[in-house]
């Protein structure tokens, strides 16, 4: 619901309708070409002041008015027959000195009315007609119910026009994530960043009329809409303004005294007049039960987006963009076994070969062969370190195509030596990342050689390590022994998104080559199911997970490495009949949307947390090779969903 001011810089603007189309937030904008004012057959009112009758609102004269005193006074317009209505223009008496509050209702019969705008307010800055647009609705009768004004109990309207919905032209929007969030004041424990962490269970709260929360987008952007979710929004209505500014000091009100629906705690759409600004400020006026302003989540949308889709053509195009960008920009140290961090390149190429397996596209295979040749098909230089084993996954996957045993001989020797000098899994694989890096090498060696010793070693090592890291309360995993005693700033256990991504990604890649009759296979499947359930509950409203899974507000920025792994693993589970499609497909689709939102048109996957061992902050420009790899992994499984 929204109100737009005709006298501002956009006099022809009629309506903006937010819709979710194929995973893309699309903002449809319409402009008047000719007068669309509907003819009113008759007008009546619940009561009126002598001399100020309801007919005065149709005489095209801003010097006359209908006036009635008291809350709930109404004026009703009969259009004579059913019409499709999408806009009501209202001019109020003394509208430049006070705000008038009212509802707009529509009825087909004149007896039962539906409220299309609730407790909206005039701007208080003009006596001219102001636009109040809403989603198109069919009706014959339009009723305005007055709730007085900011100075008295009188409702006084000088002119009213009723207009149809106008055929829109499409404009695709994209979410703009703020670089910082500040508030006039905050309740202890409910701070501003909580309104951008993608979690409807956290919030910013502040008590008192006129409290503000301000989002800095970092640069002036073409803002078109906001989506807001209010705490306990299904039981009460919150009233607020939306303001914008280019400099952070002088603000213009673009939505004035609008209210949430009071019917949902989810995000609700509010379209804005086209404007360019750097800062967006929400001014709260309490709610219908108290004077608290409690905002669970805020999203800001700007023009310039591209549709995000799930069809094969789109997925293939996005994957190829990511591949080519990364091949052109990956640091040399990431693809050279003699340098650190070689494992970044190794992780990337797991996605490259996954893409080849699902597409048979030679470009992916050729890139992987080049990677192997560059390193003489050798693992990294540390013989027992799992990070230096991850490249072997790619070497073996290439072997399955090329059938040249030289491609995995060195990797086999490395693992044979580890088996000959076996230690506990939690000692050699003492950090969660290692359960992605090394275990799939063992299942692939079994596939290449049929030697069961690799599966026995895998199962002993994997479960000793995994059980050590496991937290049964959350069905998630600590990154390492240190993390078991660490807590977030709000006292929560620390479960790192990418760490759990390595875990669930490793489980999936083990299952790919693990025999169906392996006695430990049900345990791997159980982990996938349990983690999928836990992760689905922690997904952000924008489809992206935050780096701290149990405390999203600590680092509220969206993050792509964990998101890529989770989208990949859940899609794989659906494709292989392990995870329920109806339950998890919406999660996977949102994850895919989030990944593509974070990926530039040049194929750069941004919002990628750097090398770390724990949750941390992320910025839009942050990129690493492993995030490109997880994008390709996710894309490879998206292809199998048949969307």
KOLZATOR-53746 format. One record per residue (C-alpha): x, y, z; residue in one letter. Coordinates in steps of 0.05 Angstrom, whole numbers, padded with zeros to 5 digits, always signed. Layout:
BEGIN
XYZA
...
This chain:
BEGIN
+00000+00000+00000X
+00027+00068-00016X
+00012+00141-00027X
+00048+00183-00079X
+00052+00258-00084X
+00030+00286-00151X
+00062+00354-00142X
+00132+00326-00136X
+00179+00316-00196X
+00136+00261-00227X
+00068+00292-00243X
+00049+00238-00293X
+00063+00179-00247X
+00002+00137-00233X
+00022+00072-00201X
+00077+00023-00185X
+00060-00049-00173X
+00111-00096-00142X
+00107-00167-00166X
+00151-00229-00160X
+00162-00256-00230X
+00204-00319-00240X
+00246-00303-00179X
+00257-00231-00199X
+00229-00172-00163X
+00198-00133-00220X
+00174-00062-00212X
+00122-00043-00263X
+00115+00031-00275X
+00059+00067-00311X
+00051+00138-00335X
-00013+00174-00355X
-00020+00192-00428X
-00090+00221-00425X
-00141+00237-00370X
-00169+00172-00341X
-00216+00202-00290X
-00278+00160-00283X
-00349+00188-00285X
-00385+00186-00218X
-00460+00172-00221X
-00474+00197-00151X
-00441+00214-00085X
-00466+00209-00014X
-00439+00217+00056X
-00453+00192+00126X
-00461+00265+00146X
-00436+00333+00127X
-00429+00404+00154X
-00482+00452+00129X
-00456+00485+00065X
-00401+00433+00054X
-00437+00376+00019X
-00407+00314-00014X
-00422+00341-00084X
-00368+00394-00073X
-00315+00340-00081X
-00334+00331-00155X
-00339+00404-00178X
-00266+00412-00200X
-00259+00469-00150X
-00207+00465-00095X
-00242+00523-00061X
-00303+00481-00040X
-00305+00419+00004X
-00343+00364+00039X
-00333+00366+00114X
-00356+00320+00170X
-00334+00317+00243X
-00317+00254+00280X
-00279+00189+00271X
-00307+00142+00218X
-00346+00193+00176X
-00350+00169+00105X
-00363+00193+00034X
-00384+00143-00021X
-00378+00148-00097X
-00422+00105-00142X
-00391+00093-00211X
-00455+00063-00239X
-00425-00004-00258X
-00366-00048-00242X
-00299-00017-00260X
-00226-00037-00250X
-00198+00015-00201X
-00125+00026-00184X
-00118+00099-00163X
-00156+00150-00122X
-00133+00223-00122X
-00152+00264-00060X
-00143+00338-00044X
-00155+00358+00028X
-00177+00424+00059X
-00118+00462+00091X
-00075+00405+00065X
-00012+00447+00067X
-00017+00456+00142X
-00044+00389+00168X
-00048+00315+00152X
-00115+00281+00140X
-00120+00207+00156X
-00167+00160+00121X
-00182+00091+00092X
-00202+00075+00020X
-00251+00019+00010X
-00282-00013-00052X
-00347-00052-00061X
-00383-00087-00118X
-00451-00084-00085X
-00450-00024-00038X
-00460-00067+00023X
-00396-00106+00033X
-00331-00067+00027X
-00258-00087+00023X
-00204-00040+00049X
-00151-00027-00004X
-00113+00027+00034X
-00115+00032+00110X
-00098+00092+00153X
-00061+00129+00098X
-00047+00202+00107X
-00042+00263+00063X
+00026+00295+00061X
+00010+00358+00101X
+00049+00399+00050X
-00001+00414-00006X
-00073+00430-00020X
-00068+00398-00089X
-00092+00329-00109X
-00047+00273-00084X
-00044+00203-00112X
-00063+00141-00071X
-00051+00079-00114X
-00064+00006-00098X
-00067-00061-00132X
-00123-00062-00184X
-00191-00083-00157X
-00260-00090-00188X
-00316-00049-00157X
-00374-00002-00168X
-00370+00037-00103X
-00310+00074-00073X
-00316+00096+00000X
-00268+00141+00038X
-00271+00135+00113X
-00242+00194+00151X
-00205+00192+00216X
-00196+00266+00226X
-00133+00305+00216X
-00070+00323+00255X
-00105+00385+00284X
-00177+00363+00296X
-00230+00309+00287X
-00254+00339+00222X
-00248+00304+00154X
-00251+00356+00098X
-00240+00336+00026X
-00239+00389-00029X
-00234+00343-00090X
-00234+00269-00106X
-00218+00233-00171X
-00224+00158-00185X
-00180+00126-00238X
-00171+00057-00268X
-00108+00016-00263X
-00062+00034-00321X
-00027-00018-00363X
+00045-00019-00337X
+00111-00024-00372X
+00160-00070-00338X
+00223-00048-00301X
+00264-00102-00267X
+00291-00084-00199X
+00348-00111-00158X
+00361-00109-00084X
+00412-00057-00059X
+00446-00078+00005X
+00466-00020+00051X
+00538-00008+00070X
+00515+00016+00139X
+00453+00023+00182X
+00442+00074+00238X
+00384+00092+00282X
+00363+00151+00325X
+00363+00103+00384X
+00355+00028+00397X
+00330-00019+00449X
+00386-00060+00481X
+00395-00124+00442X
+00353-00101+00383X
+00402-00060+00342X
+00397-00032+00270X
+00438-00086+00234X
+00385-00137+00255X
+00339-00106+00203X
+00385-00128+00146X
+00407-00197+00168X
+00353-00234+00129X
+00324-00262+00193X
+00251-00246+00211X
+00264-00269+00282X
+00312-00211+00297X
+00293-00137+00297X
+00311-00065+00308X
+00266-00034+00362X
+00259+00037+00388X
+00205+00068+00430X
+00172+00135+00414X
+00140+00175+00359X
+00188+00197+00303X
+00244+00146+00316X
+00286+00134+00254X
+00329+00081+00222X
+00373+00101+00163X
+00404+00058+00109X
+00465+00083+00071X
+00471+00051+00002X
+00541+00077-00008X
+00524+00116-00071X
+00465+00150-00103X
+00421+00096-00135X
+00355+00097-00173X
+00309+00074-00117X
+00241+00045-00135X
+00214+00005-00076X
+00223-00019-00005X
+00201-00083+00028X
+00189-00081+00103X
+00172-00133+00154X
+00149-00111+00223X
+00155-00148+00288X
+00088-00180+00306X
+00063-00152+00240X
+00007-00204+00238X
-00025-00176+00301X
-00015-00100+00295X
-00005-00045+00244X
+00058-00002+00244X
+00054+00069+00217X
+00115+00101+00184X
+00143+00148+00132X
+00195+00130+00080X
+00245+00186+00065X
+00304+00192+00018X
+00365+00237+00015X
+00426+00247-00029X
+00470+00277+00026X
+00444+00247+00091X
+00422+00314+00119X
+00364+00339+00076X
+00308+00287+00067X
+00246+00284+00023X
+00185+00243+00043X
+00164+00194-00012X
+00115+00154+00029X
+00077+00190+00083X
+00042+00159+00144X
+00030+00092+00111X
+00014+00030+00152X
+00032-00043+00148X
-00026-00089+00136X
-00030-00119+00206X
-00040-00187+00173X
+00030-00214+00164X
+00099-00216+00195X
+00130-00226+00127X
+00160-00173+00081X
+00109-00126+00049X
+00120-00086-00015X
+00117-00010-00018X
+00130+00022-00085X
+00162+00091-00088X
+00162+00147-00138X
+00224+00143-00183X
+00280+00179-00147X
+00356+00176-00141X
+00384+00177-00070X
+00439+00148-00027X
+00402+00145+00039X
+00335+00114+00057X
+00304+00132+00124X
+00244+00099+00157X
+00209+00145+00207X
+00166+00105+00256X
+00102+00128+00291X
+00089+00067+00333X
+00037+00014+00322X
-00036+00002+00337X
-00019-00028+00405X
+00039+00014+00430X
+00088+00069+00412X
+00143+00019+00395X
+00175+00016+00326X
+00201-00054+00314X
+00227-00069+00244X
+00246-00142+00232X
+00273-00133+00162X
+00282-00080+00109X
+00301-00089+00036X
+00312-00032-00014X
+00303-00042-00089X
+00333-00002-00146X
+00325-00004-00221X
+00375-00037-00267X
+00364-00110-00250X
+00360-00168-00297X
+00310-00225-00291X
+00335-00285-00252X
+00310-00350-00281X
+00314-00425-00271X
+00311-00450-00343X
+00369-00488-00374X
+00389-00433-00422X
+00396-00382-00366X
+00433-00429-00319X
+00483-00449-00373X
+00495-00376-00391X
+00508-00356-00319X
+00554-00414-00307X
+00595-00398-00368X
+00601-00325-00348X
+00627-00347-00279X
+00676-00396-00310X
+00705-00346-00358X
+00711-00291-00307X
+00747-00336-00258X
+00794-00366-00309X
+00814-00295-00330X
+00822-00269-00259X
+00842-00326-00212X
+00909-00310-00178X
+00968-00352-00201X
+00980-00375-00129X
+00912-00409-00129X
+00929-00456-00186X
+01002-00471-00171X
+01015-00530-00124X
+01080-00499-00101X
+01045-00437-00075X
+00995-00422-00021X
+00934-00422-00022X
+00933-00476-00076X
+00870-00503-00045X
+00829-00444-00070X
+00841-00466-00142X
+00829-00538-00123X
+00761-00520-00094X
+00744-00479-00156X
+00759-00536-00203X
+00712-00584-00167X
+00657-00539-00193X
+00688-00536-00263X
+00687-00611-00271X
+00618-00617-00240X
+00595-00569-00295X
+00627-00612-00348X
+00595-00675-00320X
+00526-00643-00327X
+00536-00607-00393X
+00590-00646-00432X
+00616-00577-00451X
+00689-00584-00472X
+00707-00515-00446X
+00700-00540-00375X
+00740-00603-00389X
+00795-00566-00426X
+00803-00517-00368X
+00810-00576-00319X
+00860-00611-00363X
+00901-00548-00366X
+00899-00543-00290X
+00924-00614-00283X
+00979-00605-00335X
+01002-00542-00301X
+01013-00581-00237X
+01038-00646-00270X
+00977-00680-00238X
+01009-00674-00169X
+00974-00656-00104X
+01000-00600-00060X
+01066-00604-00024X
+01039-00624+00046X
+01028-00700+00043X
+00978-00706+00101X
+00943-00638+00094X
+00873-00644+00066X
+00876-00576+00033X
+00931-00603-00012X
+00889-00662-00032X
+00828-00626-00060X
+00860-00618-00129X
+00859-00695-00134X
+00783-00693-00140X
+00791-00656-00206X
+00848-00700-00230X
+00806-00762-00218X
+00744-00732-00251X
+00787-00717-00312X
+00814-00788-00310X
+00743-00816-00314X
+00737-00780-00381X
+00808-00788-00409X
+00826-00856-00378X
+00899-00838-00367X
+00921-00868-00301X
+00979-00819-00297X
+00927-00767-00278X
+00915-00797-00209X
+00977-00839-00194X
+01009-00787-00149X
+00944-00777-00111X
+00937-00852-00102X
+01008-00855-00073X
+00993-00798-00025X
+00931-00833+00002X
+00965-00901+00004X
+01019-00870+00049X
+00966-00841+00095X
+00931-00908+00100X
+00997-00941+00117X
+01008-00892+00174X
+00936-00882+00195X
+00919-00835+00251X
+00853-00813+00282X
+00808-00774+00235X
+00803-00716+00283X
+00879-00709+00281X
+00891-00709+00206X
+00823-00678+00190X
+00822-00630+00248X
+00781-00575+00216X
+00714-00580+00182X
+00739-00557+00114X
+00780-00620+00108X
+00717-00662+00103X
+00705-00631+00035X
+00777-00631+00012X
+00799-00703+00022X
+00741-00753+00032X
+00714-00748-00040X
+00784-00765-00065X
+00778-00832-00029X
+00711-00850-00060X
+00738-00831-00128X
+00799-00875-00117X
+00753-00932-00101X
+00715-00919-00165X
+00780-00918-00205X
+00812-00979-00173X
+00755-01020-00140X
+00801-01027-00079X
+00757-01027-00016X
+00813-01003+00028X
+00797-00932+00007X
+00726-00937+00032X
+00747-00969+00097X
+00797-00913+00109X
+00746-00861+00089X
+00693-00885+00137X
+00740-00892+00197X
+00770-00823+00186X
+00707-00786+00166X
+00663-00808+00224X
+00716-00799+00277X
+00725-00727+00254X
+00651-00711+00239X
+00626-00739+00304X
+00677-00697+00341X
+00653-00632+00309X
+00578-00648+00314X
+00529-00609+00356X
+00466-00650+00363X
+00424-00593+00389X
+00431-00553+00325X
+00446-00610+00275X
+00505-00568+00254X
+00581-00573+00260X
+00635-00533+00295X
+00691-00512+00249X
+00746-00538+00296X
+00760-00552+00369X
+00769-00478+00385X
+00699-00463+00359X
+00667-00510+00410X
+00679-00460+00466X
+00671-00396+00426X
+00608-00354+00429X
+00581-00296+00387X
+00573-00226+00416X
+00502-00244+00436X
+00523-00309+00470X
+00504-00358+00414X
+00544-00419+00393X
+00589-00405+00333X
+00569-00444+00271X
+00605-00418+00211X
+00567-00418+00146X
+00624-00437+00100X
+00649-00489+00149X
+00581-00523+00147X
+00582-00513+00072X
+00647-00552+00067X
+00614-00606+00110X
+00549-00614+00071X
+00585-00606+00005X
+00634-00660+00025X
+00578-00707+00045X
+00545-00698-00023X
+00609-00709-00061X
+00623-00773-00021X
+00552-00798-00035X
+00562-00788-00110X
+00613-00844-00114X
+00599-00884-00051X
+00569-00953-00068X
+00495-00959-00053X
+00509-01020-00009X
+00563-00987+00033X
+00545-00999+00107X
+00558-00926+00125X
+00517-00896+00068X
+00454-00888+00111X
+00495-00846+00160X
+00517-00798+00105X
+00445-00793+00081X
+00422-00778+00152X
+00472-00721+00157X
+00447-00692+00092X
+00375-00694+00116X
+00389-00666+00184X
+00433-00609+00159X
+00383-00592+00104X
+00328-00583+00155X
+00372-00540+00200X
+00398-00498+00143X
+00330-00485+00113X
+00308-00454+00178X
+00367-00406+00176X
+00362-00381+00104X
+00356-00306+00096X
+00293-00274+00068X
+00335-00255+00007X
+00356-00327-00005X
+00426-00318+00022X
+00454-00346+00087X
+00495-00302+00134X
+00565-00323+00155X
+00543-00337+00227X
+00487-00388+00224X
+00461-00380+00295X
+00471-00305+00301X
+00454-00272+00234X
+00454-00202+00264X
+00528-00207+00284X
+00549-00202+00211X
+00485-00184+00174X
+00515-00182+00105X
+00495-00237+00056X
+00549-00287+00040X
+00558-00331-00022X
+00606-00387-00005X
+00559-00419+00045X
+00499-00402+00002X
+00532-00436-00058X
+00547-00500-00020X
+00478-00503+00012X
+00442-00491-00054X
+00485-00545-00087X
+00475-00597-00033X
+00400-00587-00025X
+00390-00589-00101X
+00431-00652-00105X
+00389-00683-00050X
+00325-00666-00088X
+00353-00693-00153X
+00372-00759-00120X
+00306-00770-00083X
+00336-00760-00014X
+00304-00692+00002X
+00230-00677-00007X
+00221-00634-00069X
+00161-00596-00043X
+00197-00578+00021X
+00265-00559-00006X
+00254-00534-00077X
+00232-00465-00052X
+00296-00461-00010X
+00339-00480-00069X
+00305-00431-00115X
+00315-00374-00065X
+00388-00394-00058X
+00397-00392-00133X
+00364-00324-00135X
+00411-00299-00081X
+00473-00326-00116X
+00454-00293-00181X
+00437-00227-00146X
+00509-00228-00118X
+00539-00244-00186X
+00556-00188-00234X
+00541-00188-00308X
+00615-00202-00319X
+00611-00267-00280X
+00644-00243-00216X
+00613-00276-00155X
+00614-00223-00100X
+00595-00221-00027X
+00645-00277-00015X
+00678-00281+00054X
+00753-00284+00049X
+00798-00339+00076X
+00779-00349+00149X
+00762-00399+00203X
+00700-00365+00231X
+00643-00318+00213X
+00662-00248+00193X
+00641-00186+00154X
+00632-00187+00078X
+00628-00132+00025X
+00598-00131-00045X
+00666-00132-00080X
+00695-00191-00041X
+00711-00250-00085X
+00749-00315-00080X
+00758-00374-00127X
+00719-00421-00081X
+00657-00379-00088X
+00660-00386-00164X
+00668-00461-00152X
+00607-00465-00107X
+00567-00426-00159X
+00585-00477-00212X
+00568-00534-00165X
+00500-00503-00151X
+00488-00489-00224X
+00505-00561-00243X
+00450-00587-00197X
+00401-00532-00216X
+00404-00562-00286X
+00375-00627-00261X
+00313-00597-00228X
+00275-00588-00294X
+00250-00519-00278X
